[in-house]
Each structure stands twice: as structure tokens, then as C-alpha cells.
Amino acid sequence: MDTAQDEQAVGAELSYPRFLLVYKFAIEELMTKLRILSEEFDFVHRHDPIEHITSRVKRPEAIQDKRRRRGIPADLSAIAEHLDDIAGVRVICPFISDVYRVAEMLIAQDDVELLRRKDYIANPKPNGYRSLHLIVRIPVFLSDRVEKVKVELQFRTIAMDFWATLEHKLFYKYDDRVPADFAEELASTATMSAQLDARMEALHERLR
């Protein structure tokens, strides 16, 4: 099969729901785990460490675009191996301490395997972006087999999510060509966001 046929075959398989279905199931498994942690922690400690949760499975065309950019072979097993963000879950927490608490409670579970961790809260990106990123692998139990599926998790505070969402909208509007003064202003507002998180965390500690 030549390269064009490979591309066509993989594109068709990605569009067909079976390949992406296990990622949907993996998200549902993680969402259930997170909701249980949220409700149980709130019951015991009278504080819910999760504000809200969102999720998504990457669109087939976005998977294909990223595969081509990274030079990944036109093969479903290669895509599953090399792409970590086909399934994504974002967890928004009230306070920074909640971000780390929920992340640690989740990866402490026996069936959650931590593959990678990037702490952009302790070490923000140059543009000011802050978040805790985890790549985990969890089992999905199907009718005839068990599949280990990778999911990217992003943990943020409300302030971090507010900043990241607006930063994304600005870059989308300007087609990634944000004026220099905008970039400086964004970095400045990221610093203000971090200061707000720190002050709210201090207030939270005083009330405990």
C-alpha cells in the first residue's frame, strides 16, 4: 500500500467510531473517578476540591494534522503510541492546593498509571501559562478485551483557566500573530493571576 493509500485508510479508520470509542470510554472512567473523589472529599472535609470538569476527544482531522506535523506513520497503533492528547480531561479547582491534592488522590489509585507529569504551576511557560499536566494510562474493559488507554489531564485553578481561555481566544483571533505589546500585557496579567491565586490560597488557609 502506498503512502496516499495509507493516509486514506487511516483517515477512514479515524472517522469510524471504533478507534476513538475507547478514548471516550477512558474519559468516562476518569470522570467517574473524579466525581467520586469530589463528592467523598466534600462529605469528609466539607470542602469540594473540584469546581468543574470538562473533557473532549480530539477530532479525526486534528489527529491527522498533528500526526503529519510530527512525522508519525499512517498507522493507528503508531498514532495511539505517540499521541498523548487524543483524549483530554480538564479539572478546574478552587485553590492551588486543591490542584495538587486531586492529582495526587487520582494517581494513587491502583489502576491509574502515571506516564508523565509537567508542572507549569511551579515552572510557568514563558508566556505565563500555568497548569499541572499529567499523562495517565487507565484500563478500559470491553466485551472481549481490556485496553490500556492514555489520557491527558490538565489541572487548573479558576484564575488559571480564565487566563488560559482568554489567551487562547486572543491568539485564535490574531491567527497566532499577537502584537508584541499584547504578549507583554498577557504575561503581566498572568503574573496578576498568580498573585490572586496566592492571596486566595492564603485566605483559604486562614479559614481552615
Contacts in CASP RR format, 6 or more apart in sequence:
PFRMAT RR
TARGET T0000
AUTHOR 0000-0000-0000
METHOD contacts of the structure
MODEL  1
MDTAQDEQAVGAELSYPRFLLVYKFAIEELMTKLRILSEEFDFVHRHDPI
EHITSRVKRPEAIQDKRRRRGIPADLSAIAEHLDDIAGVRVICPFISDVY
RVAEMLIAQDDVELLRRKDYIANPKPNGYRSLHLIVRIPVFLSDRVEKVK
VELQFRTIAMDFWATLEHKLFYKYDDRVPADFAEELASTATMSAQLDARM
EALHERLR
1 9 0 8 1.000
3 74 0 8 1.000
6 73 0 8 1.000
6 74 0 8 1.000
6 75 0 8 1.000
7 64 0 8 1.000
7 74 0 8 1.000
9 74 0 8 1.000
10 64 0 8 1.000
10 67 0 8 1.000
10 74 0 8 1.000
10 75 0 8 1.000
10 76 0 8 1.000
10 79 0 8 1.000
11 60 0 8 1.000
11 64 0 8 1.000
13 19 0 8 1.000
13 76 0 8 1.000
14 20 0 8 1.000
14 60 0 8 1.000
14 63 0 8 1.000
14 64 0 8 1.000
14 76 0 8 1.000
14 79 0 8 1.000
15 60 0 8 1.000
19 76 0 8 1.000
20 57 0 8 1.000
20 60 0 8 1.000
20 86 0 8 1.000
22 140 0 8 1.000
22 142 0 8 1.000
22 147 0 8 1.000
22 149 0 8 1.000
23 57 0 8 1.000
23 86 0 8 1.000
23 87 0 8 1.000
23 149 0 8 1.000
23 151 0 8 1.000
24 57 0 8 1.000
24 87 0 8 1.000
25 140 0 8 1.000
25 142 0 8 1.000
25 149 0 8 1.000
26 87 0 8 1.000
26 138 0 8 1.000
26 140 0 8 1.000
26 149 0 8 1.000
26 150 0 8 1.000
26 151 0 8 1.000
27 55 0 8 1.000
27 57 0 8 1.000
27 87 0 8 1.000
27 88 0 8 1.000
27 89 0 8 1.000
27 151 0 8 1.000
29 138 0 8 1.000
29 140 0 8 1.000
30 55 0 8 1.000
30 89 0 8 1.000
30 106 0 8 1.000
30 136 0 8 1.000
30 138 0 8 1.000
30 151 0 8 1.000
30 153 0 8 1.000
31 53 0 8 1.000
31 55 0 8 1.000
31 89 0 8 1.000
33 106 0 8 1.000
33 109 0 8 1.000
33 112 0 8 1.000
34 50 0 8 1.000
34 53 0 8 1.000
34 89 0 8 1.000
34 91 0 8 1.000
34 102 0 8 1.000
34 106 0 8 1.000
35 53 0 8 1.000
37 49 0 8 1.000
37 50 0 8 1.000
37 102 0 8 1.000
37 105 0 8 1.000
37 106 0 8 1.000
38 48 0 8 1.000
38 49 0 8 1.000
38 50 0 8 1.000
38 102 0 8 1.000
39 48 0 8 1.000
41 47 0 8 1.000
41 48 0 8 1.000
41 49 0 8 1.000
41 105 0 8 1.000
42 48 0 8 1.000
42 49 0 8 1.000
48 94 0 8 1.000
49 93 0 8 1.000
49 94 0 8 1.000
49 95 0 8 1.000
49 98 0 8 1.000
49 101 0 8 1.000
49 102 0 8 1.000
50 91 0 8 1.000
50 92 0 8 1.000
50 93 0 8 1.000
50 98 0 8 1.000
50 102 0 8 1.000
51 92 0 8 1.000
51 93 0 8 1.000
51 94 0 8 1.000
51 158 0 8 1.000
52 92 0 8 1.000
53 89 0 8 1.000
53 90 0 8 1.000
53 91 0 8 1.000
53 92 0 8 1.000
54 89 0 8 1.000
54 90 0 8 1.000
54 92 0 8 1.000
55 87 0 8 1.000
55 88 0 8 1.000
55 89 0 8 1.000
55 90 0 8 1.000
56 87 0 8 1.000
56 88 0 8 1.000
57 86 0 8 1.000
57 87 0 8 1.000
57 88 0 8 1.000
58 66 0 8 1.000
58 83 0 8 1.000
58 85 0 8 1.000
58 86 0 8 1.000
58 87 0 8 1.000
58 88 0 8 1.000
63 79 0 8 1.000
63 83 0 8 1.000
63 86 0 8 1.000
66 83 0 8 1.000
67 74 0 8 1.000
67 79 0 8 1.000
67 82 0 8 1.000
67 83 0 8 1.000
70 82 0 8 1.000
70 83 0 8 1.000
72 78 0 8 1.000
72 79 0 8 1.000
72 82 0 8 1.000
72 83 0 8 1.000
79 86 0 8 1.000
80 86 0 8 1.000
80 150 0 8 1.000
84 115 0 8 1.000
84 116 0 8 1.000
84 135 0 8 1.000
84 150 0 8 1.000
84 152 0 8 1.000
85 152 0 8 1.000
86 150 0 8 1.000
87 149 0 8 1.000
87 150 0 8 1.000
87 151 0 8 1.000
87 152 0 8 1.000
88 151 0 8 1.000
88 152 0 8 1.000
88 153 0 8 1.000
88 154 0 8 1.000
89 151 0 8 1.000
89 152 0 8 1.000
89 153 0 8 1.000
89 154 0 8 1.000
90 153 0 8 1.000
90 154 0 8 1.000
90 155 0 8 1.000
90 156 0 8 1.000
90 161 0 8 1.000
91 99 0 8 1.000
91 102 0 8 1.000
91 153 0 8 1.000
91 154 0 8 1.000
91 155 0 8 1.000
91 156 0 8 1.000
92 156 0 8 1.000
92 157 0 8 1.000
92 158 0 8 1.000
92 161 0 8 1.000
93 99 0 8 1.000
93 102 0 8 1.000
93 155 0 8 1.000
93 156 0 8 1.000
93 157 0 8 1.000
93 158 0 8 1.000
94 157 0 8 1.000
94 158 0 8 1.000
94 200 0 8 1.000
94 204 0 8 1.000
95 157 0 8 1.000
95 197 0 8 1.000
95 200 0 8 1.000
95 201 0 8 1.000
95 204 0 8 1.000
96 121 0 8 1.000
96 157 0 8 1.000
96 197 0 8 1.000
96 198 0 8 1.000
96 201 0 8 1.000
97 201 0 8 1.000
97 204 0 8 1.000
98 157 0 8 1.000
99 121 0 8 1.000
99 132 0 8 1.000
99 155 0 8 1.000
99 156 0 8 1.000
99 157 0 8 1.000
100 132 0 8 1.000
100 155 0 8 1.000
102 155 0 8 1.000
103 132 0 8 1.000
103 134 0 8 1.000
103 153 0 8 1.000
103 155 0 8 1.000
106 112 0 8 1.000
106 136 0 8 1.000
106 153 0 8 1.000
107 114 0 8 1.000
107 134 0 8 1.000
107 136 0 8 1.000
111 138 0 8 1.000
111 139 0 8 1.000
112 136 0 8 1.000
112 137 0 8 1.000
112 138 0 8 1.000
113 136 0 8 1.000
113 137 0 8 1.000
113 138 0 8 1.000
113 148 0 8 1.000
114 134 0 8 1.000
114 135 0 8 1.000
114 136 0 8 1.000
115 135 0 8 1.000
115 136 0 8 1.000
115 137 0 8 1.000
115 150 0 8 1.000
116 133 0 8 1.000
116 134 0 8 1.000
116 135 0 8 1.000
117 132 0 8 1.000
117 133 0 8 1.000
117 134 0 8 1.000
117 135 0 8 1.000
118 132 0 8 1.000
118 133 0 8 1.000
119 132 0 8 1.000
119 133 0 8 1.000
120 129 0 8 1.000
120 130 0 8 1.000
120 131 0 8 1.000
120 132 0 8 1.000
120 133 0 8 1.000
121 130 0 8 1.000
121 131 0 8 1.000
121 132 0 8 1.000
121 160 0 8 1.000
124 130 0 8 1.000
124 190 0 8 1.000
124 194 0 8 1.000
126 187 0 8 1.000
127 167 0 8 1.000
127 183 0 8 1.000
127 186 0 8 1.000
127 187 0 8 1.000
127 190 0 8 1.000
128 163 0 8 1.000
128 186 0 8 1.000
128 187 0 8 1.000
128 190 0 8 1.000
128 191 0 8 1.000
129 163 0 8 1.000
129 164 0 8 1.000
129 167 0 8 1.000
129 190 0 8 1.000
130 156 0 8 1.000
130 160 0 8 1.000
130 163 0 8 1.000
130 164 0 8 1.000
130 190 0 8 1.000
130 193 0 8 1.000
130 194 0 8 1.000
131 154 0 8 1.000
131 155 0 8 1.000
131 156 0 8 1.000
131 160 0 8 1.000
131 164 0 8 1.000
132 154 0 8 1.000
132 155 0 8 1.000
132 156 0 8 1.000
133 152 0 8 1.000
133 153 0 8 1.000
133 154 0 8 1.000
133 155 0 8 1.000
134 152 0 8 1.000
134 153 0 8 1.000
134 155 0 8 1.000
135 150 0 8 1.000
135 151 0 8 1.000
135 152 0 8 1.000
135 153 0 8 1.000
136 150 0 8 1.000
136 151 0 8 1.000
136 153 0 8 1.000
137 148 0 8 1.000
137 149 0 8 1.000
137 150 0 8 1.000
137 151 0 8 1.000
138 148 0 8 1.000
138 149 0 8 1.000
138 151 0 8 1.000
139 146 0 8 1.000
139 147 0 8 1.000
139 148 0 8 1.000
139 149 0 8 1.000
140 146 0 8 1.000
140 147 0 8 1.000
140 148 0 8 1.000
140 149 0 8 1.000
156 164 0 8 1.000
157 197 0 8 1.000
159 193 0 8 1.000
159 194 0 8 1.000
159 196 0 8 1.000
159 197 0 8 1.000
159 200 0 8 1.000
160 193 0 8 1.000
160 197 0 8 1.000
162 193 0 8 1.000
163 189 0 8 1.000
163 190 0 8 1.000
163 193 0 8 1.000
167 186 0 8 1.000
170 178 0 8 1.000
170 182 0 8 1.000
170 186 0 8 1.000
171 178 0 8 1.000
174 182 0 8 1.000
178 186 0 8 1.000
END
